[in-house]
Amino acid sequence: MTELKPCPFCGGKAYFHKPWRVKGTALYDRIGVECEHCGAFPYQVMVYQFKSLEDKQAAAAEQWNRRAK
């Protein structure tokens, strides 16, 4: 399972949303990460529907785990 860094806004614990279908297309899902504490939900990524859940979570984690240098 892909690890998530703490929330960049409050330091709270983050979790993956369940993937949901993009309206108007049958080929892509959206997945995102949200903070349990403050509710930050800044990133949603579109991923090919037939990818595994692990691949979808890895795509969302890549965005969530980015930090400015």
PQR file with spaces between the fields and no chain letter, atoms N, CA, C, O and H, PARSE charges and radii, in Angstrom:
ATOM       1  N    MET     1       0.841   -1.186    0.000 -0.4000 1.5000
ATOM       2  CA   MET     1       0.000    0.000    0.000 -0.0000 2.0000
ATOM       3  C    MET     1       0.882    1.244    0.000  0.5500 1.7000
ATOM       4  O    MET     1       1.926    1.279    0.652 -0.5500 1.4000
ATOM       5  N    THR     2       0.460    2.240   -0.723 -0.4000 1.5000
ATOM       6  CA   THR     2       1.191    3.493   -0.839 -0.0000 2.0000
ATOM       7  C    THR     2       1.034    4.308    0.439  0.5500 1.7000
ATOM       8  O    THR     2      -0.074    4.474    0.948 -0.5500 1.4000
ATOM       9  H    THR     2      -0.388    2.212   -1.252  0.4000 1.0000
ATOM      10  N    GLU     3       2.140    4.809    0.948 -0.4000 1.5000
ATOM      11  CA   GLU     3       2.123    5.622    2.160 -0.0000 2.0000
ATOM      12  C    GLU     3       1.817    7.075    1.822  0.5500 1.7000
ATOM      13  O    GLU     3       2.229    7.587    0.781 -0.5500 1.4000
ATOM      14  H    GLU     3       3.041    4.674    0.535  0.4000 1.0000
ATOM      15  N    LEU     4       1.094    7.724    2.714 -0.4000 1.5000
ATOM      16  CA   LEU     4       0.776    9.138    2.544 -0.0000 2.0000
ATOM      17  C    LEU     4       1.488    9.957    3.608  0.5500 1.7000
ATOM      18  O    LEU     4       1.536    9.572    4.776 -0.5500 1.4000
ATOM      19  H    LEU     4       0.760    7.308    3.560  0.4000 1.0000
ATOM      20  N    LYS     5       2.033   11.080    3.197 -0.4000 1.5000
ATOM      21  CA   LYS     5       2.632   12.006    4.154 -0.0000 2.0000
ATOM      22  C    LYS     5       1.511   12.690    4.929  0.5500 1.7000
ATOM      23  O    LYS     5       0.363   12.697    4.485 -0.5500 1.4000
ATOM      24  H    LYS     5       1.994   11.393    2.248  0.4000 1.0000
ATOM      25  N    PRO     6       1.838   13.266    6.089 -0.5600 1.5000
ATOM      26  CA   PRO     6       0.818   14.029    6.822  0.2800 2.0000
ATOM      27  C    PRO     6       0.335   15.219    5.988  0.5500 1.7000
ATOM      28  O    PRO     6       0.988   15.629    5.029 -0.5500 1.4000
ATOM      29  N    CYS     7      -0.797   15.750    6.369 -0.4000 1.5000
ATOM      30  CA   CYS     7      -1.385   16.895    5.672 -0.0000 2.0000
ATOM      31  C    CYS     7      -0.395   18.058    5.642  0.5500 1.7000
ATOM      32  O    CYS     7       0.186   18.393    6.674 -0.5500 1.4000
ATOM      33  H    CYS     7      -1.327   15.417    7.148  0.4000 1.0000
ATOM      34  N    PRO     8      -0.194   18.679    4.480 -0.5600 1.5000
ATOM      35  CA   PRO     8       0.737   19.808    4.396  0.2800 2.0000
ATOM      36  C    PRO     8       0.184   21.077    5.049  0.5500 1.7000
ATOM      37  O    PRO     8       0.927   22.040    5.241 -0.5500 1.4000
ATOM      38  N    PHE     9      -1.095   21.093    5.389 -0.4000 1.5000
ATOM      39  CA   PHE     9      -1.713   22.276    5.967 -0.0000 2.0000
ATOM      40  C    PHE     9      -1.784   22.218    7.495  0.5500 1.7000
ATOM      41  O    PHE     9      -1.521   23.215    8.169 -0.5500 1.4000
ATOM      42  H    PHE     9      -1.698   20.311    5.233  0.4000 1.0000
ATOM      43  N    CYS    10      -2.143   21.043    8.044 -0.4000 1.5000
ATOM      44  CA   CYS    10      -2.307   20.958    9.498 -0.0000 2.0000
ATOM      45  C    CYS    10      -1.504   19.830   10.138  0.5500 1.7000
ATOM      46  O    CYS    10      -1.424   19.752   11.363 -0.5500 1.4000
ATOM      47  H    CYS    10      -2.357   20.234    7.497  0.4000 1.0000
ATOM      48  N    GLY    11      -0.909   18.957    9.328 -0.4000 1.5000
ATOM      49  CA   GLY    11      -0.135   17.842    9.866 -0.0000 2.0000
ATOM      50  C    GLY    11      -0.977   16.632   10.220  0.5500 1.7000
ATOM      51  O    GLY    11      -0.460   15.661   10.771 -0.5500 1.4000
ATOM      52  H    GLY    11      -0.974   19.020    8.332  0.4000 1.0000
ATOM      53  N    GLY    12      -2.280   16.672    9.910 -0.4000 1.5000
ATOM      54  CA   GLY    12      -3.190   15.575   10.229 -0.0000 2.0000
ATOM      55  C    GLY    12      -2.978   14.353    9.344  0.5500 1.7000
ATOM      56  O    GLY    12      -2.231   14.393    8.366 -0.5500 1.4000
ATOM      57  H    GLY    12      -2.700   17.461    9.462  0.4000 1.0000
ATOM      58  N    LYS    13      -3.648   13.273    9.709 -0.4000 1.5000
ATOM      59  CA   LYS    13      -3.560   12.015    8.972 -0.0000 2.0000
ATOM      60  C    LYS    13      -4.414   12.098    7.701  0.5500 1.7000
ATOM      61  O    LYS    13      -5.526   12.627    7.714 -0.5500 1.4000
ATOM      62  H    LYS    13      -4.254   13.240   10.503  0.4000 1.0000
ATOM      63  N    ALA    14      -3.874   11.567    6.619 -0.4000 1.5000
ATOM      64  CA   ALA    14      -4.566   11.594    5.327 -0.0000 2.0000
ATOM      65  C    ALA    14      -5.059   10.200    4.954  0.5500 1.7000
ATOM      66  O    ALA    14      -4.523    9.193    5.417 -0.5500 1.4000
ATOM      67  H    ALA    14      -2.971   11.137    6.609  0.4000 1.0000
ATOM      68  N    TYR    15      -6.082   10.160    4.117 -0.4000 1.5000
ATOM      69  CA   TYR    15      -6.612    8.877    3.629 -0.0000 2.0000
ATOM      70  C    TYR    15      -7.043    9.027    2.170  0.5500 1.7000
ATOM      71  O    TYR    15      -7.281   10.134    1.687 -0.5500 1.4000
ATOM      72  H    TYR    15      -6.517   10.978    3.741  0.4000 1.0000
ATOM      73  N    PHE    16      -7.137    7.889    1.482 -0.4000 1.5000
ATOM      74  CA   PHE    16      -7.573    7.858    0.080 -0.0000 2.0000
ATOM      75  C    PHE    16      -9.090    7.836    0.015  0.5500 1.7000
ATOM      76  O    PHE    16      -9.743    7.120    0.774 -0.5500 1.4000
ATOM      77  H    PHE    16      -6.944    6.990    1.875  0.4000 1.0000
ATOM      78  N    HIS    17      -9.647    8.624   -0.897 -0.4000 1.5000
ATOM      79  CA   HIS    17     -11.061    8.511   -1.233 -0.0000 2.0000
ATOM      80  C    HIS    17     -11.226    7.284   -2.113  0.5500 1.7000
ATOM      81  O    HIS    17     -10.293    6.889   -2.812 -0.5500 1.4000
ATOM      82  H    HIS    17      -9.117    9.206   -1.514  0.4000 1.0000
ATOM      83  N    LYS    18     -12.379    6.694   -2.084 -0.4000 1.5000
ATOM      84  CA   LYS    18     -12.700    5.612   -3.007 -0.0000 2.0000
ATOM      85  C    LYS    18     -12.799    6.221   -4.412  0.5500 1.7000
ATOM      86  O    LYS    18     -13.417    7.274   -4.571 -0.5500 1.4000
ATOM      87  H    LYS    18     -13.137    7.015   -1.517  0.4000 1.0000
ATOM      88  N    PRO    19     -12.207    5.586   -5.435 -0.5600 1.5000
ATOM      89  CA   PRO    19     -12.307    6.139   -6.797  0.2800 2.0000
ATOM      90  C    PRO    19     -13.763    6.296   -7.236  0.5500 1.7000
ATOM      91  O    PRO    19     -14.606    5.462   -6.908 -0.5500 1.4000
ATOM      92  N    TRP    20     -14.056    7.367   -7.979 -0.4000 1.5000
ATOM      93  CA   TRP    20     -15.392    7.563   -8.510 -0.0000 2.0000
ATOM      94  C    TRP    20     -15.296    7.884   -9.995  0.5500 1.7000
ATOM      95  O    TRP    20     -14.287    8.412  -10.462 -0.5500 1.4000
ATOM      96  H    TRP    20     -13.371    8.045   -8.245  0.4000 1.0000
ATOM      97  N    ARG    21     -16.349    7.563  -10.727 -0.4000 1.5000
ATOM      98  CA   ARG    21     -16.390    7.720  -12.178 -0.0000 2.0000
ATOM      99  C    ARG    21     -16.494    9.176  -12.567  0.5500 1.7000
ATOM     100  O    ARG    21     -17.244    9.941  -11.960 -0.5500 1.4000
ATOM     101  H    ARG    21     -17.169    7.134  -10.347  0.4000 1.0000
ATOM     102  N    VAL    22     -15.742    9.554  -13.577 -0.4000 1.5000
ATOM     103  CA   VAL    22     -15.805   10.902  -14.109 -0.0000 2.0000
ATOM     104  C    VAL    22     -17.074   11.007  -14.951  0.5500 1.7000
ATOM     105  O    VAL    22     -17.287   10.209  -15.863 -0.5500 1.4000
ATOM     106  H    VAL    22     -15.133    8.933  -14.070  0.4000 1.0000
ATOM     107  N    LYS    23     -17.902   11.981  -14.647 -0.4000 1.5000
ATOM     108  CA   LYS    23     -19.165   12.149  -15.378 -0.0000 2.0000
ATOM     109  C    LYS    23     -18.874   12.446  -16.843  0.5500 1.7000
ATOM     110  O    LYS    23     -18.025   13.277  -17.165 -0.5500 1.4000
ATOM     111  H    LYS    23     -17.729   12.630  -13.906  0.4000 1.0000
ATOM     112  N    GLY    24     -19.586   11.761  -17.717 -0.4000 1.5000
ATOM     113  CA   GLY    24     -19.458   12.005  -19.144 -0.0000 2.0000
ATOM     114  C    GLY    24     -18.426   11.128  -19.844  0.5500 1.7000
ATOM     115  O    GLY    24     -18.249   11.225  -21.058 -0.5500 1.4000
ATOM     116  H    GLY    24     -20.276   11.086  -17.456  0.4000 1.0000
ATOM     117  N    THR    25     -17.747   10.277  -19.086 -0.4000 1.5000
ATOM     118  CA   THR    25     -16.791    9.368  -19.713 -0.0000 2.0000
ATOM     119  C    THR    25     -16.843    8.020  -19.018  0.5500 1.7000
ATOM     120  O    THR    25     -17.064    7.944  -17.810 -0.5500 1.4000
ATOM     121  H    THR    25     -17.891   10.198  -18.100  0.4000 1.0000
ATOM     122  N    ALA    26     -16.645    6.983  -19.766 -0.4000 1.5000
ATOM     123  CA   ALA    26     -16.675    5.646  -19.198 -0.0000 2.0000
ATOM     124  C    ALA    26     -15.269    5.085  -18.994  0.5500 1.7000
ATOM     125  O    ALA    26     -15.120    3.962  -18.513 -0.5500 1.4000
ATOM     126  H    ALA    26     -16.466    7.044  -20.748  0.4000 1.0000
ATOM     127  N    LEU    27     -14.243    5.846  -19.351 -0.4000 1.5000
ATOM     128  CA   LEU    27     -12.889    5.300  -19.308 -0.0000 2.0000
ATOM     129  C    LEU    27     -12.047    5.768  -18.126  0.5500 1.7000
ATOM     130  O    LEU    27     -10.991    5.192  -17.862 -0.5500 1.4000
ATOM     131  H    LEU    27     -14.364    6.758  -19.742  0.4000 1.0000
ATOM     132  N    TYR    28     -12.487    6.792  -17.414 -0.4000 1.5000
ATOM     133  CA   TYR    28     -11.644    7.342  -16.364 -0.0000 2.0000
ATOM     134  C    TYR    28     -12.369    7.435  -15.029  0.5500 1.7000
ATOM     135  O    TYR    28     -13.578    7.659  -14.962 -0.5500 1.4000
ATOM     136  H    TYR    28     -13.344    7.259  -17.628  0.4000 1.0000
ATOM     137  N    ASP    29     -11.594    7.257  -13.979 -0.4000 1.5000
ATOM     138  CA   ASP    29     -12.053    7.467  -12.615 -0.0000 2.0000
ATOM     139  C    ASP    29     -11.260    8.628  -12.029  0.5500 1.7000
ATOM     140  O    ASP    29     -10.187    8.968  -12.528 -0.5500 1.4000
ATOM     141  H    ASP    29     -10.613    7.076  -14.034  0.4000 1.0000
ATOM     142  N    ARG    30     -11.781    9.226  -10.983 -0.4000 1.5000
ATOM     143  CA   ARG    30     -11.035   10.216  -10.202 -0.0000 2.0000
ATOM     144  C    ARG    30     -10.733    9.593   -8.850  0.5500 1.7000
ATOM     145  O    ARG    30     -11.507    8.788   -8.332 -0.5500 1.4000
ATOM     146  H    ARG    30     -12.652    8.950  -10.577  0.4000 1.0000
ATOM     147  N    ILE    31      -9.603    9.976   -8.294 -0.4000 1.5000
ATOM     148  CA   ILE    31      -9.251    9.550   -6.948 -0.0000 2.0000
ATOM     149  C    ILE    31      -8.514   10.713   -6.298  0.5500 1.7000
ATOM     150  O    ILE    31      -7.816   11.474   -6.969 -0.5500 1.4000
ATOM     151  H    ILE    31      -8.974   10.630   -8.715  0.4000 1.0000
ATOM     152  N    GLY    32      -8.674   10.839   -5.017 -0.4000 1.5000
ATOM     153  CA   GLY    32      -8.020   11.922   -4.298 -0.0000 2.0000
ATOM     154  C    GLY    32      -7.678   11.511   -2.881  0.5500 1.7000
ATOM     155  O    GLY    32      -8.001   10.410   -2.435 -0.5500 1.4000
ATOM     156  H    GLY    32      -9.241   10.221   -4.472  0.4000 1.0000
ATOM     157  N    VAL    33      -7.016   12.421   -2.186 -0.4000 1.5000
ATOM     158  CA   VAL    33      -6.599   12.205   -0.804 -0.0000 2.0000
ATOM     159  C    VAL    33      -7.182   13.341    0.021  0.5500 1.7000
ATOM     160  O    VAL    33      -7.190   14.494   -0.410 -0.5500 1.4000
ATOM     161  H    VAL    33      -6.754   13.315   -2.548  0.4000 1.0000
ATOM     162  N    GLU    34      -7.672   13.006    1.217 -0.4000 1.5000
ATOM     163  CA   GLU    34      -8.250   14.015    2.098 -0.0000 2.0000
ATOM     164  C    GLU    34      -7.658   13.886    3.490  0.5500 1.7000
ATOM     165  O    GLU    34      -7.304   12.792    3.930 -0.5500 1.4000
ATOM     166  H    GLU    34      -7.665   12.069    1.567  0.4000 1.0000
ATOM     167  N    CYS    35      -7.554   15.014    4.176 -0.4000 1.5000
ATOM     168  CA   CYS    35      -7.072   15.046    5.555 -0.0000 2.0000
ATOM     169  C    CYS    35      -8.239   14.751    6.492  0.5500 1.7000
ATOM     170  O    CYS    35      -9.308   15.349    6.368 -0.5500 1.4000
ATOM     171  H    CYS    35      -7.841   15.903    3.818  0.4000 1.0000
ATOM     172  N    GLU    36      -8.030   13.824    7.431 -0.4000 1.5000
ATOM     173  CA   GLU    36      -9.078   13.501    8.406 -0.0000 2.0000
ATOM     174  C    GLU    36      -9.332   14.651    9.373  0.5500 1.7000
ATOM     175  O    GLU    36     -10.441   14.790    9.889 -0.5500 1.4000
ATOM     176  H    GLU    36      -7.162   13.338    7.532  0.4000 1.0000
ATOM     177  N    HIS    37      -8.324   15.471    9.624 -0.4000 1.5000
ATOM     178  CA   HIS    37      -8.446   16.515   10.639 -0.0000 2.0000
ATOM     179  C    HIS    37      -9.074   17.805   10.088  0.5500 1.7000
ATOM     180  O    HIS    37     -10.091   18.269   10.602 -0.5500 1.4000
ATOM     181  H    HIS    37      -7.423   15.358    9.205  0.4000 1.0000
ATOM     182  N    CYS    38      -8.470   18.376    9.051 -0.4000 1.5000
ATOM     183  CA   CYS    38      -8.948   19.683    8.555 -0.0000 2.0000
ATOM     184  C    CYS    38      -9.812   19.577    7.302  0.5500 1.7000
ATOM     185  O    CYS    38     -10.427   20.563    6.895 -0.5500 1.4000
ATOM     186  H    CYS    38      -7.644   18.000    8.634  0.4000 1.0000
ATOM     187  N    GLY    39      -9.870   18.391    6.683 -0.4000 1.5000
ATOM     188  CA   GLY    39     -10.709   18.203    5.501 -0.0000 2.0000
ATOM     189  C    GLY    39     -10.095   18.683    4.202  0.5500 1.7000
ATOM     190  O    GLY    39     -10.781   18.742    3.182 -0.5500 1.4000
ATOM     191  H    GLY    39      -9.371   17.591    7.014  0.4000 1.0000
ATOM     192  N    ALA    40      -8.805   19.030    4.217 -0.4000 1.5000
ATOM     193  CA   ALA    40      -8.146   19.469    2.981 -0.0000 2.0000
ATOM     194  C    ALA    40      -8.263   18.371    1.924  0.5500 1.7000
ATOM     195  O    ALA    40      -8.007   17.198    2.195 -0.5500 1.4000
ATOM     196  H    ALA    40      -8.247   18.983    5.046  0.4000 1.0000
ATOM     197  N    PHE    41      -8.651   18.775    0.724 -0.4000 1.5000
ATOM     198  CA   PHE    41      -8.842   17.835   -0.389 -0.0000 2.0000
ATOM     199  C    PHE    41      -8.374   18.524   -1.662  0.5500 1.7000
ATOM     200  O    PHE    41      -9.155   18.711   -2.595 -0.5500 1.4000
ATOM     201  H    PHE    41      -8.859   19.728    0.504  0.4000 1.0000
ATOM     202  N    PRO    42      -7.076   18.910   -1.702 -0.5600 1.5000
ATOM     203  CA   PRO    42      -6.599   19.765   -2.789  0.2800 2.0000
ATOM     204  C    PRO    42      -6.328   19.064   -4.112  0.5500 1.7000
ATOM     205  O    PRO    42      -6.291   19.723   -5.151 -0.5500 1.4000
ATOM     206  N    TYR    43      -6.137   17.749   -4.107 -0.4000 1.5000
ATOM     207  CA   TYR    43      -5.732   17.073   -5.333 -0.0000 2.0000
ATOM     208  C    TYR    43      -6.698   15.961   -5.686  0.5500 1.7000
ATOM     209  O    TYR    43      -7.050   15.130   -4.849 -0.5500 1.4000
ATOM     210  H    TYR    43      -6.166   17.214   -3.263  0.4000 1.0000
ATOM     211  N    GLN    44      -7.120   15.961   -6.940 -0.4000 1.5000
ATOM     212  CA   GLN    44      -7.867   14.864   -7.520 -0.0000 2.0000
ATOM     213  C    GLN    44      -7.182   14.543   -8.838  0.5500 1.7000
ATOM     214  O    GLN    44      -6.880   15.448   -9.616 -0.5500 1.4000
ATOM     215  H    GLN    44      -6.834   16.636   -7.620  0.4000 1.0000
ATOM     216  N    VAL    45      -6.938   13.292   -9.092 -0.4000 1.5000
ATOM     217  CA   VAL    45      -6.301   12.915  -10.348 -0.0000 2.0000
ATOM     218  C    VAL    45      -7.230   12.002  -11.131  0.5500 1.7000
ATOM     219  O    VAL    45      -7.959   11.188  -10.563 -0.5500 1.4000
ATOM     220  H    VAL    45      -7.183   12.556   -8.460  0.4000 1.0000
ATOM     221  N    MET    46      -7.186   12.157  -12.451 -0.4000 1.5000
ATOM     222  CA   MET    46      -7.932   11.261  -13.325 -0.0000 2.0000
ATOM     223  C    MET    46      -7.036   10.085  -13.669  0.5500 1.7000
ATOM     224  O    MET    46      -5.884   10.262  -14.064 -0.5500 1.4000
ATOM     225  H    MET    46      -6.594   12.817  -12.912  0.4000 1.0000
ATOM     226  N    VAL    47      -7.576    8.879  -13.517 -0.4000 1.5000
ATOM     227  CA   VAL    47      -6.817    7.668  -13.801 -0.0000 2.0000
ATOM     228  C    VAL    47      -7.662    6.747  -14.671  0.5500 1.7000
ATOM     229  O    VAL    47      -8.890    6.730  -14.585 -0.5500 1.4000
ATOM     230  H    VAL    47      -8.512    8.735  -13.197  0.4000 1.0000
ATOM     231  N    TYR    48      -6.982    5.998  -15.496 -0.4000 1.5000
ATOM     232  CA   TYR    48      -7.668    5.057  -16.378 -0.0000 2.0000
ATOM     233  C    TYR    48      -8.464    4.066  -15.539  0.5500 1.7000
ATOM     234  O    TYR    48      -7.936    3.490  -14.588 -0.5500 1.4000
ATOM     235  H    TYR    48      -5.984    6.012  -15.566  0.4000 1.0000
ATOM     236  N    GLN    49      -9.704    3.870  -15.880 -0.4000 1.5000
ATOM     237  CA   GLN    49     -10.641    3.064  -15.105 -0.0000 2.0000
ATOM     238  C    GLN    49     -10.144    1.651  -14.819  0.5500 1.7000
ATOM     239  O    GLN    49     -10.402    1.123  -13.737 -0.5500 1.4000
ATOM     240  H    GLN    49     -10.133    4.339  -16.652  0.4000 1.0000
ATOM     241  N    PHE    50      -9.446    1.032  -15.750 -0.4000 1.5000
ATOM     242  CA   PHE    50      -9.099   -0.370  -15.607 -0.0000 2.0000
ATOM     243  C    PHE    50      -7.762   -0.601  -14.907  0.5500 1.7000
ATOM     244  O    PHE    50      -7.303   -1.740  -14.824 -0.5500 1.4000
ATOM     245  H    PHE    50      -9.237    1.460  -16.629  0.4000 1.0000
ATOM     246  N    LYS    51      -7.128    0.461  -14.401 -0.4000 1.5000
ATOM     247  CA   LYS    51      -5.915    0.282  -13.611 -0.0000 2.0000
ATOM     248  C    LYS    51      -6.292   -0.302  -12.259  0.5500 1.7000
ATOM     249  O    LYS    51      -7.434   -0.184  -11.817 -0.5500 1.4000
ATOM     250  H    LYS    51      -7.501    1.387  -14.469  0.4000 1.0000
ATOM     251  N    SER    52      -5.322   -0.934  -11.608 -0.4000 1.5000
ATOM     252  CA   SER    52      -5.590   -1.511  -10.295 -0.0000 2.0000
ATOM     253  C    SER    52      -5.775   -0.399   -9.267  0.5500 1.7000
ATOM     254  O    SER    52      -5.354    0.737   -9.488 -0.5500 1.4000
ATOM     255  H    SER    52      -4.394   -1.030  -11.968  0.4000 1.0000
ATOM     256  N    LEU    53      -6.402   -0.729   -8.152 -0.4000 1.5000
ATOM     257  CA   LEU    53      -6.596    0.242   -7.083 -0.0000 2.0000
ATOM     258  C    LEU    53      -5.244    0.749   -6.577  0.5500 1.7000
ATOM     259  O    LEU    53      -5.109    1.932   -6.262 -0.5500 1.4000
ATOM     260  H    LEU    53      -6.744   -1.652   -7.972  0.4000 1.0000
ATOM     261  N    GLU    54      -4.260   -0.119   -6.499 -0.4000 1.5000
ATOM     262  CA   GLU    54      -2.925    0.296   -6.048 -0.0000 2.0000
ATOM     263  C    GLU    54      -2.323    1.338   -6.991  0.5500 1.7000
ATOM     264  O    GLU    54      -1.715    2.306   -6.535 -0.5500 1.4000
ATOM     265  H    GLU    54      -4.370   -1.079   -6.755  0.4000 1.0000
ATOM     266  N    ASP    55      -2.487    1.148   -8.300 -0.4000 1.5000
ATOM     267  CA   ASP    55      -1.978    2.120   -9.272 -0.0000 2.0000
ATOM     268  C    ASP    55      -2.708    3.456   -9.147  0.5500 1.7000
ATOM     269  O    ASP    55      -2.091    4.516   -9.254 -0.5500 1.4000
ATOM     270  H    ASP    55      -2.980    0.362   -8.671  0.4000 1.0000
ATOM     271  N    LYS    56      -4.021    3.404   -8.919 -0.4000 1.5000
ATOM     272  CA   LYS    56      -4.795    4.630   -8.746 -0.0000 2.0000
ATOM     273  C    LYS    56      -4.355    5.376   -7.492  0.5500 1.7000
ATOM     274  O    LYS    56      -4.206    6.597   -7.511 -0.5500 1.4000
ATOM     275  H    LYS    56      -4.522    2.543   -8.831  0.4000 1.0000
ATOM     276  N    GLN    57      -4.148    4.638   -6.403 -0.4000 1.5000
ATOM     277  CA   GLN    57      -3.704    5.263   -5.159 -0.0000 2.0000
ATOM     278  C    GLN    57      -2.297    5.830   -5.300  0.5500 1.7000
ATOM     279  O    GLN    57      -1.998    6.885   -4.740 -0.5500 1.4000
ATOM     280  H    GLN    57      -4.270    3.646   -6.388  0.4000 1.0000
ATOM     281  N    ALA    58      -1.438    5.150   -6.033 -0.4000 1.5000
ATOM     282  CA   ALA    58      -0.074    5.649   -6.240 -0.0000 2.0000
ATOM     283  C    ALA    58      -0.098    6.979   -6.992  0.5500 1.7000
ATOM     284  O    ALA    58       0.693    7.872   -6.689 -0.5500 1.4000
ATOM     285  H    ALA    58      -1.681    4.293   -6.487  0.4000 1.0000
ATOM     286  N    ALA    59      -0.996    7.119   -7.966 -0.4000 1.5000
ATOM     287  CA   ALA    59      -1.107    8.371   -8.722 -0.0000 2.0000
ATOM     288  C    ALA    59      -1.572    9.511   -7.816  0.5500 1.7000
ATOM     289  O    ALA    59      -1.062   10.627   -7.912 -0.5500 1.4000
ATOM     290  H    ALA    59      -1.638    6.393   -8.212  0.4000 1.0000
ATOM     291  N    ALA    60      -2.535    9.233   -6.938 -0.4000 1.5000
ATOM     292  CA   ALA    60      -3.019   10.261   -6.018 -0.0000 2.0000
ATOM     293  C    ALA    60      -1.957   10.597   -4.975  0.5500 1.7000
ATOM     294  O    ALA    60      -1.771   11.766   -4.639 -0.5500 1.4000
ATOM     295  H    ALA    60      -2.949    8.326   -6.861  0.4000 1.0000
ATOM     296  N    ALA    61      -1.268    9.597   -4.467 -0.4000 1.5000
ATOM     297  CA   ALA    61      -0.231    9.817   -3.455 -0.0000 2.0000
ATOM     298  C    ALA    61       0.921   10.644   -4.015  0.5500 1.7000
ATOM     299  O    ALA    61       1.508   11.458   -3.302 -0.5500 1.4000
ATOM     300  H    ALA    61      -1.420    8.647   -4.741  0.4000 1.0000
ATOM     301  N    GLU    62       1.242   10.440   -5.278 -0.4000 1.5000
ATOM     302  CA   GLU    62       2.327   11.199   -5.901 -0.0000 2.0000
ATOM     303  C    GLU    62       2.034   12.706   -5.823  0.5500 1.7000
ATOM     304  O    GLU    62       2.937   13.499   -5.555 -0.5500 1.4000
ATOM     305  H    GLU    62       0.765    9.779   -5.857  0.4000 1.0000
ATOM     306  N    GLN    63       0.799   13.091   -6.053 -0.4000 1.5000
ATOM     307  CA   GLN    63       0.419   14.505   -5.968 -0.0000 2.0000
ATOM     308  C    GLN    63       0.376   14.977   -4.512  0.5500 1.7000
ATOM     309  O    GLN    63       0.905   16.039   -4.186 -0.5500 1.4000
ATOM     310  H    GLN    63       0.065   12.447   -6.271  0.4000 1.0000
ATOM     311  N    TRP    64      -0.249   14.190   -3.647 -0.4000 1.5000
ATOM     312  CA   TRP    64      -0.389   14.565   -2.236 -0.0000 2.0000
ATOM     313  C    TRP    64       0.964   14.693   -1.544  0.5500 1.7000
ATOM     314  O    TRP    64       1.170   15.608   -0.747 -0.5500 1.4000
ATOM     315  H    TRP    64      -0.678   13.327   -3.913  0.4000 1.0000
ATOM     316  N    ASN    65       1.876   13.787   -1.842 -0.4000 1.5000
ATOM     317  CA   ASN    65       3.154   13.740   -1.146 -0.0000 2.0000
ATOM     318  C    ASN    65       4.168   14.771   -1.650  0.5500 1.7000
ATOM     319  O    ASN    65       5.239   14.911   -1.060 -0.5500 1.4000
ATOM     320  H    ASN    65       1.708   13.043   -2.489  0.4000 1.0000
ATOM     321  N    ARG    66       3.855   15.487   -2.714 -0.4000 1.5000
ATOM     322  CA   ARG    66       4.768   16.527   -3.215 -0.0000 2.0000
ATOM     323  C    ARG    66       4.854   17.659   -2.212  0.5500 1.7000
ATOM     324  O    ARG    66       3.849   18.067   -1.630 -0.5500 1.4000
ATOM     325  H    ARG    66       2.985   15.373   -3.193  0.4000 1.0000
ATOM     326  N    ARG    67       6.041   18.153   -2.018 -0.4000 1.5000
ATOM     327  CA   ARG    67       6.253   19.295   -1.120 -0.0000 2.0000
ATOM     328  C    ARG    67       7.227   20.258   -1.767  0.5500 1.7000
ATOM     329  O    ARG    67       8.133   19.843   -2.490 -0.5500 1.4000
ATOM     330  H    ARG    67       6.858   17.822   -2.490  0.4000 1.0000
ATOM     331  N    ALA    68       7.044   21.533   -1.510 -0.4000 1.5000
ATOM     332  CA   ALA    68       7.983   22.532   -2.025 -0.0000 2.0000
ATOM     333  C    ALA    68       9.343   22.332   -1.355  0.5500 1.7000
ATOM     334  O    ALA    68       9.428   21.931   -0.194 -0.5500 1.4000
ATOM     335  H    ALA    68       6.308   21.870   -0.922  0.4000 1.0000
ATOM     336  N    LYS    69      10.371   22.610   -2.090 -0.4000 1.5000
ATOM     337  CA   LYS    69      11.723   22.430   -1.545 -0.0000 2.0000
ATOM     338  C    LYS    69      12.149   23.655   -0.789  0.5500 1.7000
ATOM     339  O    LYS    69      13.258   23.697   -0.256 -0.5500 1.4000
ATOM     340  H    LYS    69      10.302   22.935   -3.033  0.4000 1.0000
